[in-house]
Amino acid sequence: MNLRTFVPPRALPTDAPPSPGDPAPDLDLTPGRPAVVAFLRHTGCPFAEATMIALRDMPGDLDRVAVSHAPADATARWCEAIGGCGDVRLIHDPKRESYAAWGLGRSSLGHFMGRRSLAEVGRLARRGIRNRHPDGTRWQQAGTFAVDAEGIVRWRHLPRHAGDLPDLDEAAAAVAG
């Protein structure tokens, strides 16, 4: 277990998260293609794993992008451990700057260790998704956004707690068309 994942990272200045109808903040998205963008919690997190599996297995003709703040080699090992990340494009952001630009800052202890999150850990464990060797920080907020072909945010999910996972069918429907 990497105990450093429990040490709160330096808080970054964080912009407000984009709302539906706002232009998407800068990120290396494919121009002219809709995308679902998932900013992951740390690699090894069961919630990040469930999100990545759902993103990887999404049907539809859109870009699927995952942003990880873990080092590239740790993210690659994690992808292999969860059965691969398919054609999800990975963006590595160890400084968490794109997280901050998209309004995703440092969470609280209750966000990831609270009753609701721990109940979701148990639910995922019954599905075979468990904590793995962590890399990154447990304190980073996750978030998921659907961006249309013109670069406008059409849907977002900002978790109320770490175990509050995005509905990727809703995300895809928001940019279908």
N, C-alpha and C positions, 0 to 999 in steps of 0.2 A: 504494500500500500504506500502510495506517495503522500506522505503527511503534509507536504507543502501545498497540496490542493486545498487544505483547510485554512491556510493563511490568507486573510483578505488582501487582494492586490491593491495597488495604488488606485484611488478613484480618478477617473478621467473626466474632463469637462464633457458633458453629454448633451447633445442636441435633443430637441423634442422628437419623439418618434413620428414619422410621416403618417398622416391620416389618409384614408381613401380620398382620392382626388388630388393629392399632392404629388409633385414630381418626386421620383425616387432619388435619394441621395446617391452620390457617386459610388459605383461598384462596377466591376468589370462584367457587365451584363451584355449579352449579344444584342446589338441594335436590331430593331425590327422584329424581335421575337418575344412573346410573352414568357414570363418566368415565375417560378415559385422559389423564393429565397428563404432558406432556414438558417438562422444564426443559432448554432448549437451551444449547449452547455458544454462542459468539459468532456473530452473523450473518456470513455469508461463509464459515463453516466447512463443509467438505464433509460432515462428520458431522451437523451441524445440518441441512443441506439434505436428506440422506438420511432423517433422522428425520422432518422436516416433510413430505416427499413421502409417506412411508409413513403418517403420521398423517392427512394430507389424503385419501389414497386408501383408508383403512380402511372396510370395510363395517360395517354394524351400527347399531343404534339406541342410541348412547351419545354423550355429549358428548366432544368432542376439544378439548383445551386445550393450548396451547403458551405457555410462559413465556419471555420474552426479556429480557435485561438491556441490550440495545442500545436507543438512543433510538427512540421510536415512528416517526419519519420514516425512519430507517435500516432498521428492521424492515419497514416498508411497501415501501420500494424493493427490499429483498431478496426479499420475497414476490413482488413483480411479476417480478423477475429469474428466479425459479425456477419460473415458470408459475402463480403464484398460490398462496394458502394455503387456497382453498376455504372451507368453513364451519368451519374450525378457529378457535376463539376464541383471540385473542391477549391475553395479560396482559403488560403492560410493567412491569418491575421493575428500573429502572436502578440502584437502590441495592443490589440483590441480597438484600434482606431476606427475601423469600419463599424464595429459594434456601437461605439460612441456616436458616430455620425448618423446612425439609424435609430438613435435614442435608447440604446440598450446599455445600461450602466451596471454598476455593482449592486447586487441584491442584498438581502438581509439574511441572517441565520434562520429566521422563521420561514423565509421563502423556500429554502431547500431542506430544512430539518423539521419543519412544522408537521403537525398531525396529518394534514391533507396530502402533503408530499410523501410522507412515510407510508400512508395507506396506499398510494399509487405505486410505490416501490414494491409493496407486497403483491398488488394486483399484477404488475409486470413480471414479478418472479414466478408467479403461477403460470405465466405464458412462456417461461424459459428465458426471460430477459432479466439479467442480474448485473450488479455492479461488476465492472472489470477493472483492470489496472488503470487508474485515473491519470490523466495528464491535462494540464491547464489549471483552471481554478473553478472551484465549486460555487464561487460567489458571482460569476458572470451571469447576467440575465440572458435568457434566450428570447427569440422572437421570430415570427414567420410572416412573410409578406408575399402578396401576388402583385406582379407588376405587368402592365399590358405592353403591347408592342411599341407604344409611343413613350414608354418610360414613366407612366403614371401608376402610382400605387392604387390598386382597386380593392384590396382586402388586406387586413392585418390581424394577427393574433399576438397579443401581449399577455403571457401567462400570469394568472393571479397568484400562482404558486408553481414551484418547479415541476410538479406532476401534471399540470394543466396543459395537455398536449394539443397541438393545432389540428383542425379538421381539414386535411389536405384536399378532400373532395370539394369543400366550399371554396378553398383557395383556387383550385383549377377552374371551377365554374365561374369565378369572378373574372377570369381573363379568357374564357373560352370564346371563340367566335370568329 
